[in-house]
Amino acid sequence: MELKSVKKKYKALNFAAGCSREVIQRGADMLGRTLDDLISDTILAMRTLEKPQAE
């Protein structure tokens, strides 16, 4: 998943329909981040979680 594809899907109302885009934007603003930075960081965090943990 890449930022460009998430931003394209983000515009569609049926994508993440249960999430408030207003709340997401407000959270980014509160963190002093752009929406793009917030989405990129979230994608990176999700990738990190997908990797198997070494024992």
PyMOL Python script that loads the backbone (N, CA, C, O; Angstrom):
from pymol import cmd

cmd.read_pdbstr("""\
ATOM      1  N   MET A   1       0.846  -1.163   0.000  1.00  0.00           N
ATOM      2  CA  MET A   1       0.000   0.000   0.000  1.00  0.00           C
ATOM      3  C   MET A   1       0.897   1.233   0.000  1.00  0.00           C
ATOM      4  O   MET A   1       1.872   1.317   0.747  1.00  0.00           O
ATOM      5  N   GLU A   2       0.542   2.179  -0.853  1.00  0.00           N
ATOM      6  CA  GLU A   2       1.328   3.398  -0.986  1.00  0.00           C
ATOM      7  C   GLU A   2       0.458   4.624  -0.701  1.00  0.00           C
ATOM      8  O   GLU A   2      -0.767   4.560  -0.807  1.00  0.00           O
ATOM      9  N   LEU A   3       1.087   5.720  -0.346  1.00  0.00           N
ATOM     10  CA  LEU A   3       0.386   6.961  -0.036  1.00  0.00           C
ATOM     11  C   LEU A   3      -0.524   7.374  -1.192  1.00  0.00           C
ATOM     12  O   LEU A   3      -1.677   7.744  -0.972  1.00  0.00           O
ATOM     13  N   LYS A   4      -0.014   7.313  -2.410  1.00  0.00           N
ATOM     14  CA  LYS A   4      -0.781   7.747  -3.577  1.00  0.00           C
ATOM     15  C   LYS A   4      -2.085   6.960  -3.711  1.00  0.00           C
ATOM     16  O   LYS A   4      -3.133   7.540  -3.991  1.00  0.00           O
ATOM     17  N   SER A   5      -2.024   5.648  -3.512  1.00  0.00           N
ATOM     18  CA  SER A   5      -3.234   4.835  -3.659  1.00  0.00           C
ATOM     19  C   SER A   5      -4.216   5.078  -2.512  1.00  0.00           C
ATOM     20  O   SER A   5      -5.428   5.076  -2.727  1.00  0.00           O
ATOM     21  N   VAL A   6      -3.712   5.286  -1.308  1.00  0.00           N
ATOM     22  CA  VAL A   6      -4.595   5.569  -0.166  1.00  0.00           C
ATOM     23  C   VAL A   6      -5.289   6.914  -0.363  1.00  0.00           C
ATOM     24  O   VAL A   6      -6.488   7.035  -0.112  1.00  0.00           O
ATOM     25  N   LYS A   7      -4.546   7.924  -0.809  1.00  0.00           N
ATOM     26  CA  LYS A   7      -5.144   9.243  -1.032  1.00  0.00           C
ATOM     27  C   LYS A   7      -6.226   9.181  -2.099  1.00  0.00           C
ATOM     28  O   LYS A   7      -7.254   9.849  -1.981  1.00  0.00           O
ATOM     29  N   LYS A   8      -6.004   8.391  -3.133  1.00  0.00           N
ATOM     30  CA  LYS A   8      -7.006   8.250  -4.197  1.00  0.00           C
ATOM     31  C   LYS A   8      -8.273   7.590  -3.650  1.00  0.00           C
ATOM     32  O   LYS A   8      -9.384   8.036  -3.937  1.00  0.00           O
ATOM     33  N   LYS A   9      -8.103   6.530  -2.865  1.00  0.00           N
ATOM     34  CA  LYS A   9      -9.242   5.823  -2.284  1.00  0.00           C
ATOM     35  C   LYS A   9      -9.914   6.645  -1.188  1.00  0.00           C
ATOM     36  O   LYS A   9     -11.123   6.539  -0.986  1.00  0.00           O
ATOM     37  N   TYR A  10      -9.138   7.458  -0.485  1.00  0.00           N
ATOM     38  CA  TYR A  10      -9.628   8.266   0.628  1.00  0.00           C
ATOM     39  C   TYR A  10     -10.759   9.199   0.194  1.00  0.00           C
ATOM     40  O   TYR A  10     -11.642   9.528   0.987  1.00  0.00           O
ATOM     41  N   LYS A  11     -10.723   9.616  -1.056  1.00  0.00           N
ATOM     42  CA  LYS A  11     -11.748  10.514  -1.590  1.00  0.00           C
ATOM     43  C   LYS A  11     -13.096   9.805  -1.763  1.00  0.00           C
ATOM     44  O   LYS A  11     -14.142  10.453  -1.748  1.00  0.00           O
ATOM     45  N   ALA A  12     -13.074   8.483  -1.927  1.00  0.00           N
ATOM     46  CA  ALA A  12     -14.316   7.721  -2.111  1.00  0.00           C
ATOM     47  C   ALA A  12     -14.994   7.544  -0.758  1.00  0.00           C
ATOM     48  O   ALA A  12     -14.361   7.116   0.208  1.00  0.00           O
ATOM     49  N   LEU A  13     -16.274   7.873  -0.689  1.00  0.00           N
ATOM     50  CA  LEU A  13     -16.992   7.816   0.583  1.00  0.00           C
ATOM     51  C   LEU A  13     -17.129   6.396   1.130  1.00  0.00           C
ATOM     52  O   LEU A  13     -17.281   6.212   2.338  1.00  0.00           O
ATOM     53  N   ASN A  14     -17.076   5.390   0.255  1.00  0.00           N
ATOM     54  CA  ASN A  14     -17.215   4.013   0.736  1.00  0.00           C
ATOM     55  C   ASN A  14     -15.894   3.449   1.279  1.00  0.00           C
ATOM     56  O   ASN A  14     -15.890   2.378   1.885  1.00  0.00           O
ATOM     57  N   PHE A  15     -14.787   4.148   1.072  1.00  0.00           N
ATOM     58  CA  PHE A  15     -13.501   3.714   1.617  1.00  0.00           C
ATOM     59  C   PHE A  15     -13.422   4.164   3.069  1.00  0.00           C
ATOM     60  O   PHE A  15     -13.555   5.353   3.360  1.00  0.00           O
ATOM     61  N   ALA A  16     -13.208   3.232   3.970  1.00  0.00           N
ATOM     62  CA  ALA A  16     -13.147   3.541   5.406  1.00  0.00           C
ATOM     63  C   ALA A  16     -14.389   4.318   5.826  1.00  0.00           C
ATOM     64  O   ALA A  16     -14.309   5.340   6.507  1.00  0.00           O
ATOM     65  N   ALA A  17     -15.543   3.799   5.398  1.00  0.00           N
ATOM     66  CA  ALA A  17     -16.814   4.491   5.617  1.00  0.00           C
ATOM     67  C   ALA A  17     -17.115   4.729   7.097  1.00  0.00           C
ATOM     68  O   ALA A  17     -17.820   5.681   7.433  1.00  0.00           O
ATOM     69  N   GLY A  18     -16.601   3.893   7.973  1.00  0.00           N
ATOM     70  CA  GLY A  18     -16.864   4.043   9.402  1.00  0.00           C
ATOM     71  C   GLY A  18     -15.967   5.063  10.088  1.00  0.00           C
ATOM     72  O   GLY A  18     -16.123   5.327  11.280  1.00  0.00           O
ATOM     73  N   CYS A  19     -15.029   5.636   9.340  1.00  0.00           N
ATOM     74  CA  CYS A  19     -14.090   6.593   9.917  1.00  0.00           C
ATOM     75  C   CYS A  19     -14.479   8.019   9.542  1.00  0.00           C
ATOM     76  O   CYS A  19     -14.896   8.285   8.415  1.00  0.00           O
ATOM     77  N   SER A  20     -14.340   8.913  10.482  1.00  0.00           N
ATOM     78  CA  SER A  20     -14.631  10.320  10.228  1.00  0.00           C
ATOM     79  C   SER A  20     -13.381  11.008   9.702  1.00  0.00           C
ATOM     80  O   SER A  20     -12.371  11.096  10.399  1.00  0.00           O
ATOM     81  N   ARG A  21     -13.453  11.486   8.487  1.00  0.00           N
ATOM     82  CA  ARG A  21     -12.314  12.188   7.902  1.00  0.00           C
ATOM     83  C   ARG A  21     -12.033  13.483   8.669  1.00  0.00           C
ATOM     84  O   ARG A  21     -10.890  13.934   8.741  1.00  0.00           O
ATOM     85  N   GLU A  22     -13.066  14.065   9.229  1.00  0.00           N
ATOM     86  CA  GLU A  22     -12.895  15.279  10.036  1.00  0.00           C
ATOM     87  C   GLU A  22     -12.049  14.983  11.277  1.00  0.00           C
ATOM     88  O   GLU A  22     -11.165  15.762  11.634  1.00  0.00           O
ATOM     89  N   VAL A  23     -12.322  13.872  11.919  1.00  0.00           N
ATOM     90  CA  VAL A  23     -11.567  13.484  13.116  1.00  0.00           C
ATOM     91  C   VAL A  23     -10.118  13.175  12.741  1.00  0.00           C
ATOM     92  O   VAL A  23      -9.196  13.547  13.468  1.00  0.00           O
ATOM     93  N   ILE A  24      -9.916  12.501  11.617  1.00  0.00           N
ATOM     94  CA  ILE A  24      -8.561  12.174  11.166  1.00  0.00           C
ATOM     95  C   ILE A  24      -7.789  13.462  10.895  1.00  0.00           C
ATOM     96  O   ILE A  24      -6.639  13.594  11.314  1.00  0.00           O
ATOM     97  N   GLN A  25      -8.408  14.408  10.201  1.00  0.00           N
ATOM     98  CA  GLN A  25      -7.745  15.677   9.906  1.00  0.00           C
ATOM     99  C   GLN A  25      -7.458  16.450  11.191  1.00  0.00           C
ATOM    100  O   GLN A  25      -6.382  17.029  11.341  1.00  0.00           O
ATOM    101  N   ARG A  26      -8.407  16.460  12.107  1.00  0.00           N
ATOM    102  CA  ARG A  26      -8.213  17.150  13.382  1.00  0.00           C
ATOM    103  C   ARG A  26      -7.049  16.529  14.149  1.00  0.00           C
ATOM    104  O   ARG A  26      -6.255  17.247  14.757  1.00  0.00           O
ATOM    105  N   GLY A  27      -6.942  15.209  14.123  1.00  0.00           N
ATOM    106  CA  GLY A  27      -5.831  14.532  14.792  1.00  0.00           C
ATOM    107  C   GLY A  27      -4.497  14.916  14.176  1.00  0.00           C
ATOM    108  O   GLY A  27      -3.526  15.165  14.890  1.00  0.00           O
ATOM    109  N   ALA A  28      -4.450  14.964  12.859  1.00  0.00           N
ATOM    110  CA  ALA A  28      -3.215  15.378  12.177  1.00  0.00           C
ATOM    111  C   ALA A  28      -2.855  16.806  12.573  1.00  0.00           C
ATOM    112  O   ALA A  28      -1.695  17.110  12.849  1.00  0.00           O
ATOM    113  N   ASP A  29      -3.868  17.682  12.598  1.00  0.00           N
ATOM    114  CA  ASP A  29      -3.631  19.075  12.987  1.00  0.00           C
ATOM    115  C   ASP A  29      -3.112  19.172  14.422  1.00  0.00           C
ATOM    116  O   ASP A  29      -2.201  19.949  14.709  1.00  0.00           O
ATOM    117  N   MET A  30      -3.698  18.381  15.319  1.00  0.00           N
ATOM    118  CA  MET A  30      -3.281  18.407  16.720  1.00  0.00           C
ATOM    119  C   MET A  30      -1.842  17.931  16.882  1.00  0.00           C
ATOM    120  O   MET A  30      -1.123  18.387  17.771  1.00  0.00           O
ATOM    121  N   LEU A  31      -1.431  17.011  16.015  1.00  0.00           N
ATOM    122  CA  LEU A  31      -0.061  16.505  16.060  1.00  0.00           C
ATOM    123  C   LEU A  31       0.915  17.407  15.310  1.00  0.00           C
ATOM    124  O   LEU A  31       2.126  17.189  15.340  1.00  0.00           O
ATOM    125  N   GLY A  32       0.373  18.423  14.638  1.00  0.00           N
ATOM    126  CA  GLY A  32       1.228  19.314  13.853  1.00  0.00           C
ATOM    127  C   GLY A  32       1.746  18.646  12.599  1.00  0.00           C
ATOM    128  O   GLY A  32       2.829  18.979  12.118  1.00  0.00           O
ATOM    129  N   ARG A  33       0.981  17.703  12.064  1.00  0.00           N
ATOM    130  CA  ARG A  33       1.397  16.929  10.884  1.00  0.00           C
ATOM    131  C   ARG A  33       0.443  17.216   9.740  1.00  0.00           C
ATOM    132  O   ARG A  33      -0.701  17.617   9.952  1.00  0.00           O
ATOM    133  N   THR A  34       0.928  17.005   8.528  1.00  0.00           N
ATOM    134  CA  THR A  34       0.030  17.069   7.380  1.00  0.00           C
ATOM    135  C   THR A  34      -0.697  15.737   7.287  1.00  0.00           C
ATOM    136  O   THR A  34      -0.250  14.736   7.848  1.00  0.00           O
ATOM    137  N   LEU A  35      -1.812  15.728   6.583  1.00  0.00           N
ATOM    138  CA  LEU A  35      -2.552  14.489   6.387  1.00  0.00           C
ATOM    139  C   LEU A  35      -1.679  13.468   5.656  1.00  0.00           C
ATOM    140  O   LEU A  35      -1.698  12.284   5.992  1.00  0.00           O
ATOM    141  N   ASP A  36      -0.917  13.918   4.664  1.00  0.00           N
ATOM    142  CA  ASP A  36      -0.019  13.013   3.931  1.00  0.00           C
ATOM    143  C   ASP A  36       0.999  12.361   4.866  1.00  0.00           C
ATOM    144  O   ASP A  36       1.252  11.159   4.780  1.00  0.00           O
ATOM    145  N   ASP A  37       1.581  13.167   5.762  1.00  0.00           N
ATOM    146  CA  ASP A  37       2.558  12.621   6.716  1.00  0.00           C
ATOM    147  C   ASP A  37       1.910  11.603   7.648  1.00  0.00           C
ATOM    148  O   ASP A  37       2.497  10.561   7.943  1.00  0.00           O
ATOM    149  N   LEU A  38       0.712  11.903   8.105  1.00  0.00           N
ATOM    150  CA  LEU A  38       0.005  10.994   8.999  1.00  0.00           C
ATOM    151  C   LEU A  38      -0.299   9.672   8.301  1.00  0.00           C
ATOM    152  O   LEU A  38      -0.098   8.602   8.876  1.00  0.00           O
ATOM    153  N   ILE A  39      -0.781   9.746   7.069  1.00  0.00           N
ATOM    154  CA  ILE A  39      -1.083   8.524   6.310  1.00  0.00           C
ATOM    155  C   ILE A  39       0.191   7.734   6.052  1.00  0.00           C
ATOM    156  O   ILE A  39       0.202   6.513   6.211  1.00  0.00           O
ATOM    157  N   SER A  40       1.265   8.412   5.657  1.00  0.00           N
ATOM    158  CA  SER A  40       2.542   7.733   5.399  1.00  0.00           C
ATOM    159  C   SER A  40       3.060   7.029   6.644  1.00  0.00           C
ATOM    160  O   SER A  40       3.507   5.884   6.574  1.00  0.00           O
ATOM    161  N   ASP A  41       3.003   7.712   7.782  1.00  0.00           N
ATOM    162  CA  ASP A  41       3.463   7.108   9.033  1.00  0.00           C
ATOM    163  C   ASP A  41       2.603   5.904   9.419  1.00  0.00           C
ATOM    164  O   ASP A  41       3.108   4.914   9.948  1.00  0.00           O
ATOM    165  N   THR A  42       1.315   5.997   9.152  1.00  0.00           N
ATOM    166  CA  THR A  42       0.407   4.890   9.461  1.00  0.00           C
ATOM    167  C   THR A  42       0.717   3.685   8.585  1.00  0.00           C
ATOM    168  O   THR A  42       0.740   2.553   9.067  1.00  0.00           O
ATOM    169  N   ILE A  43       0.956   3.925   7.300  1.00  0.00           N
ATOM    170  CA  ILE A  43       1.325   2.835   6.384  1.00  0.00           C
ATOM    171  C   ILE A  43       2.608   2.182   6.857  1.00  0.00           C
ATOM    172  O   ILE A  43       2.701   0.956   6.892  1.00  0.00           O
ATOM    173  N   LEU A  44       3.594   2.979   7.221  1.00  0.00           N
ATOM    174  CA  LEU A  44       4.874   2.451   7.702  1.00  0.00           C
ATOM    175  C   LEU A  44       4.675   1.610   8.960  1.00  0.00           C
ATOM    176  O   LEU A  44       5.264   0.537   9.091  1.00  0.00           O
ATOM    177  N   ALA A  45       3.854   2.090   9.874  1.00  0.00           N
ATOM    178  CA  ALA A  45       3.591   1.339  11.110  1.00  0.00           C
ATOM    179  C   ALA A  45       2.895   0.017  10.807  1.00  0.00           C
ATOM    180  O   ALA A  45       3.201  -1.002  11.425  1.00  0.00           O
ATOM    181  N   MET A  46       1.967   0.028   9.864  1.00  0.00           N
ATOM    182  CA  MET A  46       1.269  -1.198   9.498  1.00  0.00           C
ATOM    183  C   MET A  46       2.234  -2.197   8.870  1.00  0.00           C
ATOM    184  O   MET A  46       2.131  -3.397   9.125  1.00  0.00           O
ATOM    185  N   ARG A  47       3.165  -1.722   8.057  1.00  0.00           N
ATOM    186  CA  ARG A  47       4.172  -2.607   7.452  1.00  0.00           C
ATOM    187  C   ARG A  47       5.035  -3.234   8.542  1.00  0.00           C
ATOM    188  O   ARG A  47       5.350  -4.423   8.483  1.00  0.00           O
ATOM    189  N   THR A  48       5.408  -2.450   9.517  1.00  0.00           N
ATOM    190  CA  THR A  48       6.230  -2.942  10.623  1.00  0.00           C
ATOM    191  C   THR A  48       5.514  -4.050  11.372  1.00  0.00           C
ATOM    192  O   THR A  48       6.132  -5.042  11.760  1.00  0.00           O
ATOM    193  N   LEU A  49       4.211  -3.888  11.578  1.00  0.00           N
ATOM    194  CA  LEU A  49       3.425  -4.890  12.296  1.00  0.00           C
ATOM    195  C   LEU A  49       3.232  -6.154  11.491  1.00  0.00           C
ATOM    196  O   LEU A  49       3.042  -7.224  12.069  1.00  0.00           O
ATOM    197  N   GLU A  50       3.275  -6.065  10.162  1.00  0.00           N
ATOM    198  CA  GLU A  50       3.084  -7.229   9.308  1.00  0.00           C
ATOM    199  C   GLU A  50       4.284  -8.157   9.322  1.00  0.00           C
ATOM    200  O   GLU A  50       4.142  -9.354   9.071  1.00  0.00           O
ATOM    201  N   LYS A  51       5.455  -7.630   9.608  1.00  0.00           N
ATOM    202  CA  LYS A  51       6.667  -8.443   9.592  1.00  0.00           C
ATOM    203  C   LYS A  51       6.666  -9.389  10.784  1.00  0.00           C
ATOM    204  O   LYS A  51       6.329  -8.987  11.898  1.00  0.00           O
ATOM    205  N   PRO A  52       7.043 -10.655  10.554  1.00  0.00           N
ATOM    206  CA  PRO A  52       7.104 -11.594  11.681  1.00  0.00           C
ATOM    207  C   PRO A  52       8.163 -11.157  12.691  1.00  0.00           C
ATOM    208  O   PRO A  52       9.252 -10.717  12.323  1.00  0.00           O
ATOM    209  N   GLN A  53       7.823 -11.286  13.945  1.00  0.00           N
ATOM    210  CA  GLN A  53       8.741 -10.915  15.010  1.00  0.00           C
ATOM    211  C   GLN A  53       9.754 -12.052  15.233  1.00  0.00           C
ATOM    212  O   GLN A  53       9.374 -13.222  15.282  1.00  0.00           O
ATOM    213  N   ALA A  54      11.020 -11.708  15.364  1.00  0.00           N
ATOM    214  CA  ALA A  54      12.059 -12.687  15.638  1.00  0.00           C
ATOM    215  C   ALA A  54      11.955 -13.110  17.102  1.00  0.00           C
ATOM    216  O   ALA A  54      11.714 -12.298  17.995  1.00  0.00           O
ATOM    217  N   GLU A  55      12.139 -14.374  17.305  1.00  0.00           N
ATOM    218  CA  GLU A  55      12.059 -14.888  18.694  1.00  0.00           C
ATOM    219  C   GLU A  55      13.401 -14.970  19.333  1.00  0.00           C
ATOM    220  O   GLU A  55      13.511 -15.378  20.489  1.00  0.00           O
TER     221      GLU A  55
END
""", "prot")
cmd.dss("prot")
cmd.show_as("cartoon", "prot")
cmd.util.cbc("prot")
cmd.orient("prot")
